Amino acid sequence: MAANLEAILRPRSLALVGASSRPDALSGRLLGNLAAAGYAGPVYPINPKAAEIRGLRCYASLGACPAAPDLAVLMVPRDAAIAAVDECVAVGVGGIVVITAGFREGGEAGARVERQLLERVRAARIRMVGPNCMGVINTEADVRLDASFTPAAALPGAVAFASHSGALGVAVLEAARDVGLGFSHFVSLGNSADVDVNDMLEFWEGHDATRVVLLYLESIPEPQRFLALAARVSRRKPVVVFKGGRTAAGARAASSHTGALAAGDVAADALLRQAGCLRPGTLEEMFGLVQALAAAPAARGRRVAIVTNAGGPAIAAADALVDDGLGLAALAPATERALREFLPAEAAVGDPVDMLPSATPDNFRRAVELCLADPGVDALLTITVTPIVVGPLDIALGAKGAGKPVSSVFMTHSDFFPASRAIPGLPPLFRYPEAAVRALAGLVRSRELAASRPAPAAAPRMEHSPIVARARAAGGGYLGPGETFALLEAAGIRCAPHRIAADAAGARAAAAAIGFPVVLKAFGAGLVHKSELGAVAIGLADADALVRALEAMSGRLAAAGVAPEGFLVQQEVRGGREVILGVSRDPAVGSLVMAGSGGVAVEVWKDVSFRVAPITLADAEAMLGELRGAALLGAFRGRVAGDREALAQALVRLGALAAAHPEIVECDVNPLLVLDAGDGCVAVDARVRVAG
């Protein structure tokens, strides 16, 4: 469907339906933007009450135009939109942009009209942007289209930008002019009734003039399609997503560990990570990152050299490098000797290279050239503090042809920047070291994401289980422990040998079949966190110990007003590292898979990672790598490494289970014990809740 967007983004002719003769009207601004951008194709204003607008002949209807336009931009009142779309279909318009507001965002009456618009364009196989949008822009030299009513024209460049918010889109375009950031396309998605962010990703995937894709999203439509497209695009070019709603007040409450830990923005963040998208935390960070991605070559590594005329800011930059996962480069002795030849004796020629406030433009140029030529340097950060004796052009000349990213900090008055940023070919300019470092870190992250993510592999699939089907038919709720472990085993996750018992006699028989030592656990609807109620007994070495433990446990539960439904007798698994695996259901994204440091304190540490099910082995390994406690899975203090490979496989299988059973709204496998390398991993406690 990407080819169908050509009529919208590369129209050979354009009609403005609802053009107003008033120069202060929005349509007047749109016509002005078309003229200012230099759009060379025929423009047909549609207004039956006017003969001419802004020197352009008006037409009473689309049918009266000399030819059917490729693109129709609709600015008619909402209640006239259906008739306008019908006319577009009748004359054979190629694409439609609906600027008009008052549709879904205005209530059910508007939503009904929007649905009717969608039905018509889908039936005619015409693509539609909007409604309730600000238009589209294409700055390419052979198109020069500004079919928007934005007050500030977009500069030409290599960033393609789609935004759910028209107002924020305009703000970004205006701010981008201040920093010299240019765009290939801008698409105000509005309500995304037809064309959505997935269509734009598909279009920009093959658009060679676009080097960076920037998205402002308030929701993620068709999450699985977005995941597949963004994962594919991000292997070729960076995809930067600024996602609204990071702290949504409507985050649902959940009783399970996984549900509690997955609340809020976690689902969207998991999806974006899995897709290889870069997600800045603030608009300021977004600008710096996109500037760097659009202008700088790829960073080859994490070693950064700092060239400065002020020591204090360089120290702050060095701290920021560490905070963002980068580090100072170790300059080669030959580089330090060459620096020493022209710098004062008091200057520091290690990294950071502090040339002192007296540094001249020639000092800066030569130091930049030497540091960038050093094979131990992957990127360069320059810092200049008032009084300014060196400009960005001097630094750009020193960096010419280096093929390594450079970011420049000028800690001076704001008047310095507008003129400086107007010079073509400069490195990204920043006012403070921390912002420049974050941009460099984003460059590194972008390259590492693209390099570390192989072509997509098929995630394993699982057949739908009759256990879940029966639970759903019975009204849902928590599965019993026997059903829970049977479901995990069907997914290929190893579970500790176990039996269900109703009383002491049954427990003795179960233990005899399993073999001592055993673990005893009570189960039932009121036993969510067993350890808090004393509903777990471990290390039971014989039948007498088992019976005593069962009787004592029954007494504790009775005193607490809890009546167990039965008892689980399990073979005791000794050793192993405790982890938690889980599943939760997000209403917008779907099933999420979680891995984390396990045990009773899982919600205290919150050391977890999420992905959208199903997942591949590469996804599972990336999740484990994100855990702060990942080192505990390795060898330490004489202890051999845990079976991390088996853990990753268990995580993949849990993802297959989640993908095959959207009825599972909560699942905790806690703990899953990771045994020594080669011995696998085993689930010793789990619970699953099925929707009714």
N, C-alpha and C positions, 0 to 999 in steps of 0.2 A: 504493500500500500504506500510505500515511501514515494514511488514515482508519481502518485496522484497529488502530491503536495507541490509539484512543479508549478501548477497553475496558480497556486497561492504565493509561493516565494519567488517564482520567476515568470510572472505574467507578461505576456506580450501586449496586453491591453487591459484596461481597468475601467469599471463603471462604479460611480458613487451614487447609490440609490438613497434618496432622501437628502440630496445636496441642498443646502440653504444659501439664499442670496445674501444673508447677513454675514458680514465679514467676521463678527465676533462669535459666530456659531462654531461648534466643534467641527462640523464638516468644512467650514471655512479654514480652520486651522489645518485639517487634514489635507485639503487641496494645496494650502500653502507649503506644507511639508513635502508633498509630492513635487512641487515646482522647485523648492529649495534643494532637494536631493538630486534633481536633474533627471527624473524619470522621463525617458524618451518615448515611451509607448503612448498610443492614443488613450486619452482620458475622457470618459463620457459622464458628465454630471446628469443625474436623472431627477428632473423637477418639472412637472407639467405646468407650473405657474411662472416659470422664468425662461427667458430666451437665451440668457448668457450669464455665466458666473465666472468671475476672475478671468475674463477673456475667452472662456471655453463655451462653445455652443451647448445648450442644454437640450435634453431629449425628454419627451413626455413619458416614455417607458423604455424598458430594455429592448422590447421588440422594435422600437423605432431607431435604434442605434444602427450604424452602417454594417456592423458585424457583431456577432455574439462575443462579448468580452471574455477573456480568460478568467478574470477575477471580478467578482462583485463584492463591494464593501457596503454593507447595509447599515444605515443610520436612521431608519424609520422608527416610529413609535412601536412599542412591543406588540400592540394589537394589530399592527399592519405587517408584522414580520412574516406571518404564514403566507399571506398573499404575495409578498416580495419573493420569498423562497420559491413559491409555485411558479412565478414568472421566470426566475433564474433557471429552474428545471426545464421550463417550456422552451426557452430560447437556446439552451445548451451551454450555459455558463460552466466553466471548468472548475472553479472553486469559489467559496464564499467565506467572507469574514463578517461576523455579526458584532458590530460595536455596541448596539443597543443593550441597555440594562433593564432590570425589572423582571427577570425570569426566575430560575430556581432560587436565587438568592433573595427574592422578594415574597416568597410564600407559595402555596399550593397552586393558585391561579397561574402564576408565572411558570411554575414547574410543569404544569399541564401544557402550556404553549411550547415550552422548550422540548418536551417529549414529542410533540407534533412536528416541530422543526426537524428533530433527529430522524423521525420516521421517514420524512420526505427526502432528506438528503441521502439517507442510507438506501432507500429504494431506488434513487436515481444514480447511486454510486458517485456522488459528488462529495468532496471533503469540505468540512466547515470548521473554521476556527471561531471560538466563542460559544455562546453569546457573552455579553458583559465583559468585553475585552477592550484593549486600547489599540489593537491593530498589529501589523507586522512590518518589519524592516529588513531589507536586504541591501547591504552596502557594496556588494560586488560591482566592479567597474562597468560590467556589461548589463547591469540591472538597475542599480541606483534607485531602489524603491523605498520610500518612507510612507507607507499607507497606515499612518498612526496619527494621533493628535498629541504626541509627546511634545513638551515645550523645548526640549533640547535634542538636537539631532545626534544620532550615534556616530562616533568616529569609526572609520573603516578599520578592520583588524581581523584577528584570527579566533575570536571567542564567539561561539554561538550560545545564545542566552534565551531560555524559555522560563516564564514566570507565571505562577498561578495568580499572583497579585499584580494588577496593573499599576497601582500606585507605587509599590515597591520597585517594580520594573523601571518606571520612570525615574525614581530616585537613584537607582543604580546607574542608569544611563547618564544622568546629570553628574553624579559623583565620578563616573568613569572619565568624563571629559577633563576633570580636574587633575587626574593622574595620568592622562594620556592613554587610557586603555580603550582599545578599539574592538568592534564587533563585526562578525561576518553576517549574522542574522540576529534579530530579536523577534520573539513570538510571544505576545501576551495571550496566554491560554484561556483566561477568563474562566467560564464554567466547565470548559473541556467536555462539552456535550458530545462532540465527535472527535476531533483531533485532540489527542492528549500527549502527555510527555513521552509515552512509549513511541508514538508515531514520530515525534521529533528526534528521539534517539536513533531510530531506524534511518531517518533521513540523513542525519549528520554523520552516521557511521561511515558512509561512503563519500562524504563531502571533503575533498582534499584541502580546501582553503580553510577549513575549520581545524584548528590545532587543539582547542580546549572547548569542552562542553560545560556550561554553567546552568544549573537549574535551581530555581526557588520553588519549593514544593510545600504545600500545606497538607497534602495527602499523596499516597502512592497508589495509582489505579492499577488493577490487574497485577498484583505483586509478583507473581511467578513470571509473567511476561517481562515486567521491568527488570527482574533479577537476571533473566537470560540475556536481554538486550544490553543492559548496563555492563554485565560481566564481559560480554563480547566487545563492546565499544571501548571499555577501559583498558583492554589489552593493546589497543591501537593509539588511543589518545586519552588524556586525563578527563574524568567526569567529576566535576565539583558540584556538590549538592548542599545548598543551605536549606535545611528542613525546619519549617515552623512547627510550633507545638512541642517543643522539647520538654516542657514541664506541664503537660496537660493535666488540668485539675480533675478531669473525669477518669483518671487512672483507676482501674477497677481494683477492689479488694479481693484477696484470695487467701485461702486457708493453707494451701500447700507451700512448701519452700519455693518451688519453682515458680508458682504463680505470684508469690510475693516479690520475688526477685526480678520477675519479668514485667512488673507494672511500669506504667509511664511510657517513656520514649524508647525503651529497650528494643521493642520489636522493629521499629523503623531503623534504629542504629544497627541492629543485627543484619537486616536486609542490605543496607548500604555497605557495610563492611564486606559482606559476602559477595556483593557485586563489584567490589574493588573501587568503590567511589571514595573520593576525598570529602570529608565533612568538616568544614571549619566551624568553630563555635560561635563566632561573632561576625558581623558584617565587615568590620575592619579587617579581621583575619582573612575573610573571604577575598577582599580586594587585594590584599598583599599576595595571597597565594595565586590568584588568577593572573595578576601582573607578572609574577615570576614564571608561571607556567607558559604564558603567552610569549614572553620575551627571551627567556633564558634557555640555554641548552640543558639537556638532561644531566642531573648530578650523578657522577659515577660511584660515589661513596659518601661516607659521613665525615671525612676529614676536612675541616674548614680552617683556612688561614685568615687572620685578621690583620689589616693594615690600617693604622690610625695615627692621628696627631694628638691623641688624648688618652691617658692611661685609664682614668676612671670608667668611661663608657666601655672601654675594651674589656675591663674586668666584668662589668655587667653583661656584656655580650658572651664572654666565656661561660659565665654561670647559666645564661639562657641556652647556650649550646648543649650543655649537659642536661638541662631540664627537658629539652626537646629531643634527646637521644642522639645528638651529634657530638663532636669533640674537636679539640684543637689539633691541627696537623703538626707533625714533627718535621720541621724544615730540614732539608739536607744540609750538611756542612758546607757544600759548595754554594748553596743559596745564601746562607748566613755570611759567608766570606764576601760574596758579591754585594750584599747589602751594606756590609761594613765599609766597603770601599768609598761610598758616597754619602753615608749618613754620619751625623756627629758621633763622637765617641760616647756621649751620654745616651744615645738611642739604644733601644732594646731590639735585637735582631732575631730573637727567638719568636715563637708564636704566642701572643700577639707581637706584631712588629710595630713598636711605638716609636715613631719618627720625631716626636716632640712637636710643640706648637709652631716651631719655625720651619716645618717641612714645606717645601716649595712644590708647585705643580709638577716640576720635573722629578722631584723625589717620589711623589705619588706614582707617576707613570712608570718609573723604573722599578719601584717596589712591587707594583701590581704585576708588571711583566715577569719579574723574577719569581714571585710566589705562584703565579699561574703556570709557569713553566716547570715548577718543581713536581716531579712524579708523585710525591707524597701528599699533594694537595688536590682535593676533589672539588672544592668550591672556595670562593673568596668573599669576605665581608670587609668593606671599607667603612671607616667611621671618621667623619670630619666634624670638628667643633669650631664654633665662632672663635676668633675671626676667620672668615672664609678666605683662604688664599688659593684654594683649588676648587674647580667646578666639576660637575658630573661629566662634562665632555673630556676633561683630562683623564678621568678614570676609565671612560669608555675607550679612549684611544689606547690606553695601556692594556685593556682587556681584549682588544681587537684580535680576532682569529684564535683566541685561546681555546675555544670549544668547551669551556667550563663556566658554570653559572657564577654570576657576580651580583651581589646586592649592596647598595650604597646607602649609608646613613649620613644625613646632614642635620646636625643638631643646631639649628639656627632659626631665624625669624621666618614666619610663614610666607612672607613676600618672596622668598628665595625660590619657592617650588613652582609656581605657575610657569614662569619663563623657562626654568630648567627642564620641566617635563615636556615642553613644546619641542625640544631638540630630538630629532629622530635617532633611533639606534642606541639610546641610553639603557643602562641597566635599571632595574626597578629602584625607585628612590623611596626612602623611609625617613621618618623623623626620629625614631627611637630604635635602639638595637634589638629589643625583644621582638618587635614586629618583623624586622628583617630576618631574624633567626627563624621565626615561625614560617616565613615564606620559603627559606632554604630547606627547612625540615620537610615542608610539603613537597618540594621538588624531589627530595630524596625518597620520601614515601611513595610518590607517584612512580618513580622508576622501579623501586623495589616491588611494588604491587604488580606492575606489568611484567617484570622479570620472573617473579615467583609463582605466577599463576599460569599453569599449563592450560592448553585447550580444554574446554569443558569435557569432563568424563561423566558418563551416565551414572547417576546414583542408583544403588540397588533398590529393588522394589519388593514388596511383600503382598501376598494375597490377604484379602479381608478375612479376619478371624471370626469364626462362629461365636467365640466367647464374647466379643464386643457386640455382635449382633443380638445375642440373647439378652445381654445387659441393657441394650438400648430398648429392646422390645418390652422389657420388664419395668421400664420407667427410668433407667439410668441409676447413677449413684456409684459408690465405691465398690470395686470388685473385692471378693474375698481373697485371702492370701493364696489359696490354691489356684484360683483363676488367674490372679496376678502373675504368679511365677510361671504358670503354664503359658500365658501370653508372651512373657519375656523369652521363654525358652523357644517358643514358636518363631520368634524374631531372630533367634540365634544368639541370645545373650545367656551365658552360663549362669545358673543359679545354684545356691547351696542345696544339697539333698535335704528334703523336708517331708513331714507328714502332718496332717491335721488331726487333732484329738479333741474330744469333748470333755474328758475328765481324766482323773489320775490313771485309771486303768488303760485308757486309750493312749495316754502319754507314754506309759511304760512300754506298751507294745510298739509304738512308733519309734522310740529310742532303740529298742532291741533290733528293729529292722534297719535303722540308719547306722547305728554304732556310736558308742560314747567316744569322747565327750560331746555333749549337745548344748544347745541354747534353747531356752523356753521363752515364748512370747505370747501374751494374750492379744486377741484381736476383737474388734467390734466397732460399731459406729461411733462410740464415744472415745475411742483410743486413737487419736490422730498422732500425738507425740508420746510414744509409749514410755520413754525414759522418765518423763516428768511424773508419771503415775506409778512408777515402779513396776511396769508391766514387762520387764525384760530381766531374765536371769541367765548368766553365762557361766561357762566352766563347770557344767554339771557332769561329774565324772561317773556316776553310777545311778541306778534306779532309785535308791533311797534319797539321794540328793535331789533328784528330779521331783519326786513326790513332795518332799519338804518345800521345795521352791514353789511348786504349784499351789500348795495349800497356803503358804504365806502370801503369795501373789493374789490369790482369790480373796483373802482377808483384807489386804490393802485396797483392792478395787471396790469391795463391798463397802468399806468405810468411806470411800470417796463417792459412793453412789453410782458406780459404774458396773454394769453387768456385762461381762465378756460374752461374745458369741461362741468362743472356742479358744483353743490353744494351738500354736504352731510350734512343732518340735523340729529343730534344724540341726544338722551336723555343724559342729563348731569349726569355723575356718580361722586358723591362727596366722598372725602376721599380715602383711599387706598394708598398703597405704589407702586411707579412706578418701574416696572421691564421691561426688554426687553427679548423677546424670538425671535429666528431667525433660519433661515435655509440658508446654502450656499452650493454650489456644488464644491467639490475639484476634479480635474481631476484624481488624483491618488487613492484617498480613497473613494470618493463617497459623499453622502449627510451628512453634518454635522448639528447638532442641537446645538444651543447656548442659554445659559441663562446668564443674567447679570443685573447689576444695570441699570435701564432705565432712560428715560427722554432725554432732549435735550443735556445733557453733557455726553452721553454714550461713545463717542469716546475720551473724555478727561480722564475719569476715567479708561476706559479699564478694568473694573472689570467684567470679563466674564469667562465662562467655556464652553468647547465644548465636545461633544461626537459624535460618528458615529451612524447614524440612521440605524435601529430603536433602541430605548432604552427601558430599563425596568424601573420600579419604583425605584429600587435600584440605577440605573444609575442617574436618575433624582435627587434623594436625595443627591447623592454624588456630583453632579454638584452644587447644591445649597450650600452645605457645603463648597465648595471651594471659594465661593465669599467672598471678604472682607466685603461687605455690608450685609452679611447674617444676622448679628445681628439686622439689621433694620426690618427684618421680624418678630422678636420676640417682646415681651412686653417690653416697656421702657417708663419712665417718665409718668406713669399713663395711658399709651395707651395700649390697649389689643393687644395680638399677632395677626399677620396676618394669613390668611388661607394658611399656607405653604403646607398643604396636597393637597389643590385644585391646587396650583401652580405646584406642582410636577406632578399631574395628567395632567394638561394642557401641560406640557413639554413632557410627554410621548405621548400624542395625537398628538402633533406637530411632534414628531419623526416618528409616524406612517404615518402621512401625507407626510413627506419628503421621507420615504422609498417607499411609494406607487407611488410617482410621481418624478422620477429622472429628469423629464423635468423642475422641479422648480429649477432655478439656484440661486434665491435670494428670501428671505422672511424676513420681519421685522414685528414683532408685538410689537409696541413701541408707547405708553406704554401699557402694560398689568397692570391693577390696581389690586393689591392683597388686598381684603377687609378684614375685621375683621374675626377672626376664626369662621368658620361655615357659612360665607356669600359667600365664593367662590372667584373667580377672574373673571375679565371681560376685554376683549380686546376693547380698544377705538380708536386705530389707527393701521393700518396695510397696507402693500403693498406686492405684490407678482409679481415676474417676471418669465415668462415661456420662455424657449428656443424656437427659431424658427426652 
